[in-house]
Amino acid sequence: MKHKALVLAALAAAALAAQLPARAAEDHSHHKPQAGKAAEDHSQHLQQAAKAAEVKPSLVKVRYDDSVLTDQNGRKVKFKTDVIGDRIVVLDFIYTTCTTVCPVLTAMLANVQTEFGSGDDIRLVSISVDPSRDTPARMKEYADKLGVKPGWFWLTGPTGRVNEVLKGFGAYAPNFEDHPPLVLVGDARTGEWTRFYGFSDPKVLIAKVKELRAARANPMPAGHKH
Protein backbone atom coordinates (compact mmCIF):
# COMPACT_ATOMS: atom_id res chain seq x y z
CA MET A 1 0.00 0.00 0.00
CA LYS A 2 1.14 3.53 -0.78
CA HIS A 3 1.31 4.73 2.77
CA LYS A 4 3.53 1.86 3.99
CA ALA A 5 6.60 3.73 2.83
CA LEU A 6 5.29 6.77 4.66
CA VAL A 7 4.84 4.76 7.85
CA LEU A 8 8.44 3.51 7.64
CA ALA A 9 9.65 7.04 7.08
CA ALA A 10 7.56 8.18 10.02
CA LEU A 11 9.07 5.56 12.29
CA ALA A 12 12.53 6.67 11.23
CA ALA A 13 11.61 10.28 11.92
CA ALA A 14 10.18 9.33 15.30
CA ALA A 15 13.40 7.49 16.14
CA LEU A 16 15.37 10.54 15.12
CA ALA A 17 13.17 12.74 17.27
CA ALA A 18 13.79 10.52 20.28
CA GLN A 19 17.56 10.91 19.80
CA LEU A 20 17.55 14.61 19.03
CA PRO A 21 17.71 16.08 22.55
CA ALA A 22 21.13 14.48 23.08
CA ARG A 23 22.41 14.98 19.53
CA ALA A 24 21.04 18.38 18.55
CA ALA A 25 24.17 20.41 19.25
CA GLU A 26 26.45 17.89 17.56
CA ASP A 27 24.22 17.54 14.51
CA HIS A 28 23.84 21.28 14.12
CA SER A 29 27.61 21.73 13.84
CA HIS A 30 27.55 19.71 10.61
CA HIS A 31 24.91 21.78 8.80
CA LYS A 32 26.01 23.58 5.67
CA PRO A 33 25.89 27.39 6.10
CA GLN A 34 23.30 27.97 3.38
CA ALA A 35 20.94 25.43 4.97
CA GLY A 36 21.62 26.42 8.56
CA LYS A 37 18.38 28.22 9.35
CA ALA A 38 16.12 25.62 7.74
CA ALA A 39 18.01 22.76 9.39
CA GLU A 40 17.83 24.49 12.75
CA ASP A 41 14.08 25.04 12.37
CA HIS A 42 13.53 21.37 11.50
CA SER A 43 15.65 20.25 14.47
CA GLN A 44 13.67 22.50 16.80
CA HIS A 45 10.40 21.14 15.43
CA LEU A 46 11.51 17.55 15.97
CA GLN A 47 12.74 18.35 19.48
CA GLN A 48 9.40 19.97 20.23
CA ALA A 49 7.58 16.83 19.07
CA ALA A 50 9.88 14.56 21.06
CA LYS A 51 9.30 16.62 24.21
CA ALA A 52 5.56 16.77 23.54
CA ALA A 53 5.42 12.99 23.33
CA GLU A 54 6.14 12.91 27.05
CA VAL A 55 2.89 14.74 27.79
CA LYS A 56 0.05 12.40 28.68
CA PRO A 57 -3.19 12.51 26.68
CA SER A 58 -5.75 14.78 28.28
CA LEU A 59 -9.42 15.56 27.99
CA VAL A 60 -9.92 19.03 26.55
CA LYS A 61 -12.69 21.41 25.66
CA VAL A 62 -12.77 22.58 22.07
CA ARG A 63 -14.83 25.14 20.21
CA TYR A 64 -15.72 25.34 16.55
CA ASP A 65 -18.47 26.76 14.40
CA ASP A 66 -19.64 26.69 10.81
CA SER A 67 -16.68 28.59 9.42
CA VAL A 68 -16.51 28.02 5.69
CA LEU A 69 -13.22 26.40 4.67
CA THR A 70 -12.04 24.78 1.44
CA ASP A 71 -11.16 21.12 1.05
CA GLN A 72 -8.46 19.60 -1.13
CA ASN A 73 -10.87 19.35 -4.05
CA GLY A 74 -11.66 23.06 -3.98
CA ARG A 75 -15.11 22.59 -2.43
CA LYS A 76 -16.42 25.09 0.11
CA VAL A 77 -17.49 23.25 3.27
CA LYS A 78 -19.06 24.32 6.53
CA PHE A 79 -16.71 23.08 9.21
CA LYS A 80 -19.26 22.15 11.88
CA THR A 81 -22.07 20.92 9.62
CA ASP A 82 -20.32 19.35 6.65
CA VAL A 83 -17.03 18.18 8.10
CA ILE A 84 -17.59 17.39 11.77
CA GLY A 85 -21.31 16.70 12.01
CA ASP A 86 -21.99 14.27 14.87
CA ARG A 87 -19.14 11.98 13.87
CA ILE A 88 -16.16 10.58 15.72
CA VAL A 89 -13.28 12.72 14.50
CA VAL A 90 -9.52 12.28 14.32
CA LEU A 91 -7.93 15.65 13.68
CA ASP A 92 -4.39 16.92 13.12
CA PHE A 93 -2.65 20.08 11.92
CA ILE A 94 -0.03 20.22 9.16
CA TYR A 95 1.62 22.34 6.53
CA THR A 96 2.64 20.97 3.16
CA THR A 97 6.27 22.17 3.20
CA CYS A 98 6.97 20.39 6.49
CA THR A 99 9.33 17.43 6.07
CA THR A 100 9.71 16.37 9.70
CA VAL A 101 6.81 16.24 12.14
CA CYS A 102 3.85 16.61 9.79
CA PRO A 103 4.56 13.45 7.74
CA VAL A 104 4.77 11.51 11.00
CA LEU A 105 1.39 12.81 12.13
CA THR A 106 -0.06 11.98 8.72
CA ALA A 107 1.31 8.45 8.95
CA MET A 108 -0.38 8.04 12.33
CA LEU A 109 -3.74 9.06 10.87
CA ALA A 110 -3.17 6.82 7.83
CA ASN A 111 -3.00 3.87 10.21
CA VAL A 112 -6.30 4.94 11.73
CA GLN A 113 -7.87 5.15 8.29
CA THR A 114 -6.56 1.69 7.39
CA GLU A 115 -8.09 0.28 10.57
CA PHE A 116 -11.56 1.79 10.11
CA GLY A 117 -11.81 2.41 6.39
CA SER A 118 -13.85 5.30 5.07
CA GLY A 119 -17.03 4.82 7.06
CA ASP A 120 -19.16 7.93 7.43
CA ASP A 121 -19.28 7.68 11.23
CA ILE A 122 -15.53 8.39 11.49
CA ARG A 123 -13.99 11.46 9.91
CA LEU A 124 -10.29 12.20 9.47
CA VAL A 125 -9.40 15.88 9.19
CA SER A 126 -6.12 17.69 8.55
CA ILE A 127 -6.09 21.48 8.81
CA SER A 128 -3.32 23.63 7.38
CA VAL A 129 -1.44 25.88 9.78
CA ASP A 130 0.01 27.73 6.77
CA PRO A 131 -3.16 28.60 4.84
CA SER A 132 -1.60 31.55 3.00
CA ARG A 133 0.57 29.10 1.03
CA ASP A 134 -1.37 25.85 1.35
CA THR A 135 -3.85 26.21 -1.48
CA PRO A 136 -6.41 23.44 -2.11
CA ALA A 137 -4.24 22.25 -5.01
CA ARG A 138 -1.19 21.96 -2.77
CA MET A 139 -3.20 20.16 -0.11
CA LYS A 140 -4.48 17.70 -2.71
CA GLU A 141 -1.00 17.09 -4.09
CA TYR A 142 0.31 16.49 -0.58
CA ALA A 143 -2.53 14.08 0.25
CA ASP A 144 -2.26 12.24 -3.06
CA LYS A 145 1.47 11.72 -2.62
CA LEU A 146 0.78 10.08 0.70
CA GLY A 147 -1.85 7.79 -0.80
CA VAL A 148 -4.70 8.81 1.48
CA LYS A 149 -8.17 7.45 0.79
CA PRO A 150 -11.58 9.15 0.47
CA GLY A 151 -13.20 10.29 3.68
CA TRP A 152 -10.23 12.38 4.82
CA PHE A 153 -10.69 16.15 4.66
CA TRP A 154 -7.66 18.40 4.04
CA LEU A 155 -8.73 21.92 4.84
CA THR A 156 -7.42 25.40 4.16
CA GLY A 157 -8.96 28.85 3.68
CA PRO A 158 -8.46 32.55 4.47
CA THR A 159 -5.72 32.94 7.06
CA GLY A 160 -7.78 34.77 9.66
CA ARG A 161 -10.63 32.28 9.43
CA VAL A 162 -8.34 29.26 9.63
CA ASN A 163 -6.47 30.75 12.59
CA GLU A 164 -9.73 31.06 14.52
CA VAL A 165 -10.44 27.38 13.90
CA LEU A 166 -6.91 26.50 15.04
CA LYS A 167 -7.36 28.53 18.21
CA GLY A 168 -10.53 26.62 19.00
CA PHE A 169 -8.51 23.39 19.09
CA GLY A 170 -5.47 24.84 20.86
CA ALA A 171 -3.34 24.42 17.73
CA TYR A 172 -2.56 28.02 16.81
CA ALA A 173 0.96 29.45 16.89
CA PRO A 174 1.98 32.94 15.66
CA ASN A 175 4.77 31.26 13.70
CA PHE A 176 3.13 28.31 11.95
CA GLU A 177 6.40 26.34 12.00
CA ASP A 178 6.13 26.31 15.79
CA HIS A 179 2.63 24.85 15.84
CA PRO A 180 2.18 22.22 18.56
CA PRO A 181 2.46 18.65 17.22
CA LEU A 182 -0.80 17.12 18.30
CA VAL A 183 -3.74 14.95 17.32
CA LEU A 184 -7.25 15.27 18.71
CA VAL A 185 -9.76 12.43 18.86
CA GLY A 186 -13.30 13.37 19.74
CA ASP A 187 -16.95 12.48 19.59
CA ALA A 188 -18.83 15.49 18.27
CA ARG A 189 -22.08 13.97 19.52
CA THR A 190 -21.02 13.92 23.17
CA GLY A 191 -18.41 16.66 23.09
CA GLU A 192 -15.70 14.41 24.55
CA TRP A 193 -12.30 15.26 23.05
CA THR A 194 -8.85 13.93 23.93
CA ARG A 195 -5.62 15.65 22.94
CA PHE A 196 -2.56 13.53 22.13
CA TYR A 197 0.78 15.33 21.96
CA GLY A 198 3.79 14.35 19.88
CA PHE A 199 4.31 11.01 18.19
CA SER A 200 1.59 8.80 19.62
CA ASP A 201 1.48 5.12 18.76
CA PRO A 202 -1.29 4.73 16.15
CA LYS A 203 -2.63 1.85 18.28
CA VAL A 204 -3.39 4.37 21.02
CA LEU A 205 -5.42 6.52 18.62
CA ILE A 206 -7.21 3.44 17.27
CA ALA A 207 -8.02 2.30 20.80
CA LYS A 208 -9.51 5.72 21.59
CA VAL A 209 -11.72 5.61 18.50
CA LYS A 210 -12.91 2.13 19.48
CA GLU A 211 -13.63 3.38 22.99
CA LEU A 212 -15.77 6.22 21.66
CA ARG A 213 -17.57 3.84 19.29
CA ALA A 214 -18.28 1.43 22.16
CA ALA A 215 -19.63 4.27 24.29
CA ARG A 216 -22.07 5.13 21.50
CA ALA A 217 -23.21 1.53 21.26
CA ASN A 218 -23.70 1.29 25.03
CA PRO A 219 -24.57 4.77 26.30
CA MET A 220 -24.47 5.30 30.06
CA PRO A 221 -27.77 5.97 31.87
CA ALA A 222 -28.67 9.59 32.42
CA GLY A 223 -27.03 11.00 35.53
CA HIS A 224 -24.30 8.37 35.62
CA LYS A 225 -20.80 9.74 36.15
CA HIS A 226 -17.51 8.22 35.08
Buried (B, 14 or more C-beta within 10 A) or exposed (E): EEBEEBBEBBEEBBEBBBEBEEEBEEBEEEBEEEEEEEBBBBBBBBBBBBBBBEEEBEEBEBEBEEBEBBBBEEEEBBBEEBBBBEBBBBBBBBBBEBEBBBBBBBBBBBBBBBBBEEEEBBBBBBBBBBBEEBBBEBBBEBBEEBEBBEBBBBBBBBBEBBBBBBEBBBBBEEEBBEBBBBBBBBBBBEEBBBBBBBBBEBEBBBEBBEBBBEBBEEEEEEEEEE
